[in-house]
Structure formats: structure tokens, C-alpha cells
């Protein structure tokens, strides 16, 4: 167990018994800075606002400090609209349901081009790391479909070197039309592809209709658009409209 005593410690002066908002040292300095600003005639409004956040009253106007917009409650952390929270957000519920459908379509598309590309367990690729001097033959040892969803319509493959002088690699498998273009990324060329039937056995059609494990996607927006605290990607949804 830790040694937390429950005593409040100020993040401004580091003394105990109060926090930064009620710190007497900070308050006195704010008053001094306001007086200096008034004497110089510069930044008076700014320092008045700083002081009003601590006292609750603007010393120049006498107005009470408003912590929220008039007539508004807390904004939803997802859609940024007021009047509800994330738990009751109808936009979030609708986006979630629609995203499940988009993910199903994306997975069906992934399965189709994967059969055409022939990159699955047992395929052979010529892999070229950006930092390596030469390409190396690699065997696809495993594929990971876990993180495939609507905004990430790809899948990962683990490559095992077939000779000395190379190490295992994890690459993102994309259709041929989307590979290349980035001269600073690793590249691969398929030199021993699988048949469409072999790929179909590894990427089952039922996978496309399976529920998305959002918790297993990760914590970034591209990984998981519904991660707790993530805001709605308005540009993404507007492009689909």
C-alpha cells in the first residue's frame, strides 16, 4: 500500500491544507500582477479574469465568474452537443450501429482482395526493410485479423525470415493498389502466393459478420473510434453522408 494520508497539497506553492485554486500565495501574486497591469495600462482584462477564477468575482466589473455557458449543462464528450452525456448520446448509438455495418462491408472487401492477393499463412514474400541493404525472403507465419475494421480495412502478417541475416517482421497487408508510394516505409513483393481457396479457409466468411471487439482494437482514434473519451470524427461521418 502507498503512504497517501488524504491531506491536500497545493500544486502551486506545495504547502498542505489547500489546492491551487484557493492558494493564498497564488491569490496575492494575482492581485499584485493586476495592480502592476493597471499601473502600466496593459493586460488588465487578462489578469482580472485570472483573479476572478480564484475569487468568483471579476474585480474590475464586479460580475460573477461563469463556469458554464448560460442555460447550458455539460457537453457530451462524444458529439460535443449539450443536454446529454456520452452514456445517453443518441448520435453515439447510431454511429456505433452504422460502424458495425461498415466494418462488415470492409471485412468482406478485405476477404475478397486477400483471396486475389494470396497473402496468408504459408505464402512467401520478398521483404525489403527501409533500413536494410537488401531484400530478404520471408514466410508468412501468422495473420492477425483482430484489428480490421471500417477505418482500418487491412490486416497484419507476421513474417519469418527463411535465411540468416534477417529478423521477424510484422507488416500491414494492403491491396496492391494501395501499396507503395511511401519511400520511407518497408515494402514487400509476393513471390509465392496462396490460392483463393487456401485464403478462404484462413479468412472465414463468418469473420466478416462477427461482432467487433472494440476493446481489443487499441486506444487511438484510428484503432478504436469509440474509445472512452474519443470525440466524434465529424469529417469521417460527413464524408459518408
C-alpha positions as CSV (number, residue, x, y, z in Angstrom):
1,X,0.0,0.0,0.0
2,X,1.1,3.6,-0.6
3,X,1.6,6.2,2.1
4,X,-1.3,8.5,1.0
5,X,-2.6,10.4,4.0
6,X,-5.5,12.1,2.5
7,X,-4.0,15.6,3.1
8,X,-4.5,18.1,0.2
9,X,-1.3,19.5,-1.2
10,X,-1.2,22.7,-3.3
11,X,0.2,22.3,-6.8
12,X,1.3,25.9,-6.8
13,X,3.1,26.5,-3.5
14,X,3.3,22.8,-2.5
15,X,2.0,23.6,1.0
16,X,-0.6,21.4,2.6
17,X,-4.2,22.3,3.5
18,X,-5.4,23.8,0.3
19,X,-5.3,23.4,-3.5
20,X,-4.1,25.7,-6.3
21,X,-7.4,27.4,-6.8
22,X,-7.6,28.5,-3.2
23,X,-3.9,29.1,-2.7
24,X,-3.3,32.3,-0.7
25,X,0.2,32.8,-2.2
26,X,-1.2,32.5,-5.7
27,X,-4.0,34.9,-4.8
28,X,-1.7,37.6,-3.5
29,X,0.5,37.3,-6.6
30,X,-2.5,37.5,-8.8
31,X,-3.6,40.7,-7.0
32,X,-0.1,42.2,-7.3
33,X,0.0,41.4,-11.0
34,X,-3.3,43.0,-11.6
35,X,-2.2,46.2,-9.8
36,X,1.0,46.2,-11.9
37,X,-1.1,45.7,-15.1
38,X,-3.3,48.6,-14.1
39,X,-0.3,50.8,-13.5
40,X,1.2,50.0,-16.9
41,X,-2.2,50.0,-18.6
42,X,-1.5,46.7,-20.3
43,X,-3.2,43.2,-19.9
44,X,-5.7,44.5,-17.2
45,X,-8.6,42.4,-18.5
46,X,-6.4,39.2,-18.6
47,X,-5.2,39.5,-15.0
48,X,-8.7,40.5,-13.9
49,X,-10.0,37.2,-15.4
50,X,-7.3,35.2,-13.7
51,X,-8.2,36.8,-10.3
52,X,-11.9,36.2,-11.0
53,X,-11.4,32.5,-11.5
54,X,-10.0,32.3,-8.0
55,X,-12.4,34.6,-6.2
56,X,-15.5,34.0,-8.3
57,X,-15.9,37.8,-8.9
58,X,-14.3,40.0,-11.5
59,X,-12.5,42.8,-9.5
60,X,-12.9,45.3,-12.4
61,X,-16.6,44.7,-13.3
62,X,-18.0,43.1,-10.2
63,X,-19.5,40.3,-12.3
64,X,-19.6,36.8,-11.0
65,X,-17.4,34.3,-12.8
66,X,-19.5,32.0,-15.0
67,X,-18.1,28.4,-15.1
68,X,-20.5,27.3,-17.8
69,X,-22.4,28.9,-20.6
70,X,-25.7,30.4,-19.6
71,X,-28.5,27.9,-20.0
72,X,-26.2,25.0,-20.9
73,X,-25.2,22.0,-19.0
74,X,-22.2,19.8,-19.5
75,X,-21.5,19.0,-23.2
76,X,-21.3,15.4,-24.4
77,X,-17.7,14.2,-24.7
78,X,-18.5,12.4,-28.0
79,X,-20.7,14.7,-30.1
80,X,-19.9,17.9,-28.2
81,X,-23.7,18.8,-28.0
82,X,-25.3,19.9,-24.8
83,X,-28.2,18.4,-22.9
84,X,-26.9,14.9,-22.5
85,X,-23.8,12.9,-21.7
86,X,-21.8,10.2,-23.5
87,X,-23.8,7.4,-21.9
88,X,-27.1,8.7,-23.3
89,X,-25.8,10.1,-26.6
90,X,-28.1,9.0,-29.5
91,X,-25.5,10.1,-32.0
92,X,-23.0,7.7,-30.5
93,X,-25.5,4.8,-30.5
94,X,-26.4,5.5,-34.2
95,X,-22.7,5.8,-35.2
96,X,-21.9,2.6,-33.4
97,X,-24.6,0.6,-35.2
98,X,-23.7,2.1,-38.5
99,X,-20.0,1.4,-37.9
100,X,-20.7,-2.2,-37.3
101,X,-22.3,-2.4,-40.7
102,X,-19.4,-0.5,-42.3
103,X,-17.0,-2.9,-40.7
104,X,-18.8,-5.9,-42.0
105,X,-18.6,-4.5,-45.6
106,X,-15.0,-3.6,-45.1
107,X,-14.2,-7.1,-43.9
108,X,-16.0,-8.7,-46.8
109,X,-13.9,-6.5,-49.1
110,X,-10.7,-7.4,-47.3
111,X,-11.5,-11.1,-47.7
112,X,-12.1,-10.7,-51.4
113,X,-8.9,-8.9,-52.2
114,X,-6.9,-11.1,-49.9
115,X,-8.0,-14.1,-52.0
116,X,-6.8,-12.2,-55.1
117,X,-3.5,-11.2,-53.4
118,X,-2.9,-14.7,-51.9
119,X,-1.1,-13.4,-48.8
120,X,-1.8,-15.8,-46.0
121,X,-0.1,-18.3,-43.7
122,X,2.4,-20.2,-45.9
123,X,2.8,-17.5,-48.5
124,X,6.3,-16.3,-49.4
125,X,7.2,-12.6,-49.8
126,X,10.3,-10.7,-50.7
127,X,10.6,-8.2,-47.9
128,X,12.6,-5.0,-48.0
129,X,13.1,-3.0,-44.8
130,X,13.8,0.7,-45.4
131,X,17.0,0.4,-43.3
132,X,18.2,-2.9,-44.8
133,X,20.7,-3.1,-47.6
134,X,18.9,-5.9,-49.4
135,X,15.6,-7.7,-49.6
136,X,15.0,-11.0,-47.8
137,X,12.8,-13.9,-48.4
138,X,10.1,-14.2,-45.7
139,X,7.5,-16.8,-44.9
140,X,4.1,-15.6,-43.7
141,X,4.0,-17.3,-40.3
142,X,0.7,-15.8,-39.0
143,X,-2.0,-13.3,-39.9
144,X,-3.9,-11.1,-37.4
145,X,-7.5,-10.1,-38.3
146,X,-8.2,-8.7,-34.9
147,X,-7.8,-5.0,-35.8
148,X,-9.6,-5.0,-39.1
149,X,-12.5,-2.6,-39.1
150,X,-14.1,0.2,-41.3
151,X,-11.3,2.8,-40.9
152,X,-8.6,0.1,-41.0
153,X,-9.5,-2.2,-43.9
154,X,-6.3,-4.1,-43.7
155,X,-4.7,-6.9,-41.7
156,X,-1.4,-7.7,-40.2
157,X,1.0,-10.6,-41.0
158,X,4.0,-11.9,-39.1
159,X,6.9,-12.7,-41.4
160,X,9.6,-15.2,-40.5
161,X,12.9,-15.0,-42.4
162,X,13.8,-18.0,-44.5
163,X,17.6,-17.4,-44.2
164,X,20.1,-15.8,-42.0
165,X,20.7,-12.0,-41.6
166,X,17.1,-11.0,-41.1
167,X,14.6,-10.9,-38.3
168,X,10.9,-11.4,-37.8
169,X,8.7,-8.5,-39.1
170,X,5.1,-7.5,-38.6
171,X,3.7,-5.8,-41.7
172,X,0.3,-4.4,-42.7
173,X,-1.1,-6.2,-45.6
174,X,-2.9,-3.9,-48.1
175,X,-4.3,-4.5,-51.6
176,X,-1.8,-3.9,-54.4
177,X,-3.4,-0.6,-55.4
178,X,-2.6,0.9,-52.0
179,X,0.9,-0.4,-51.5
180,X,3.9,1.7,-52.3
181,X,4.0,5.5,-52.5
182,X,5.8,5.9,-49.2
183,X,9.5,5.7,-49.9
184,X,10.3,5.6,-46.2
185,X,8.3,2.5,-45.4
186,X,9.1,-1.2,-45.6
187,X,7.9,-2.9,-48.8
188,X,7.1,-6.5,-49.8
189,X,6.5,-8.3,-53.0
190,X,4.5,-11.6,-53.2
191,X,6.7,-14.3,-54.8
192,X,4.8,-17.4,-53.6
193,X,1.0,-16.7,-53.3
194,X,-1.7,-19.0,-51.9
195,X,-4.7,-20.0,-53.8
196,X,-8.1,-18.3,-53.3
197,X,-9.3,-21.5,-51.7
198,X,-6.5,-21.6,-49.2
199,X,-7.1,-17.9,-48.2
200,X,-10.8,-18.6,-47.9
201,X,-10.0,-21.3,-45.3
202,X,-7.8,-18.9,-43.3
203,X,-10.2,-15.9,-43.6
204,X,-13.6,-17.4,-43.0
205,X,-16.6,-15.5,-44.3
206,X,-18.2,-15.8,-40.8
207,X,-15.4,-13.5,-39.6
208,X,-16.9,-10.6,-41.6
209,X,-20.2,-10.9,-39.7
210,X,-18.7,-11.4,-36.3
211,X,-19.1,-8.7,-33.6
212,X,-16.2,-6.2,-33.4
213,X,-14.1,-6.5,-30.3
214,X,-13.7,-2.7,-29.8
215,X,-11.8,-3.2,-26.5
216,X,-9.2,-5.2,-28.4
217,X,-8.6,-2.6,-31.1
218,X,-6.4,-0.2,-29.1
219,X,-6.8,3.2,-27.7
220,X,-6.1,5.6,-30.6
221,X,-8.9,7.1,-32.8
222,X,-7.8,5.1,-35.9
223,X,-7.7,2.0,-33.8
224,X,-10.9,2.5,-31.9
225,X,-13.2,5.4,-32.9
226,X,-15.4,4.7,-29.8
227,X,-12.6,4.6,-27.2
228,X,-13.7,6.2,-24.0
229,X,-13.1,10.0,-24.2
230,X,-12.6,9.9,-28.0
231,X,-14.6,12.7,-29.8
232,X,-16.7,12.0,-32.9
233,X,-14.7,12.1,-36.1
234,X,-17.1,14.6,-37.8
235,X,-15.0,14.7,-41.0
236,X,-15.3,10.9,-41.4
237,X,-19.0,10.8,-41.0
238,X,-19.6,13.9,-43.1
239,X,-17.7,12.2,-46.0
240,X,-20.1,9.2,-45.7
241,X,-23.2,11.4,-45.9
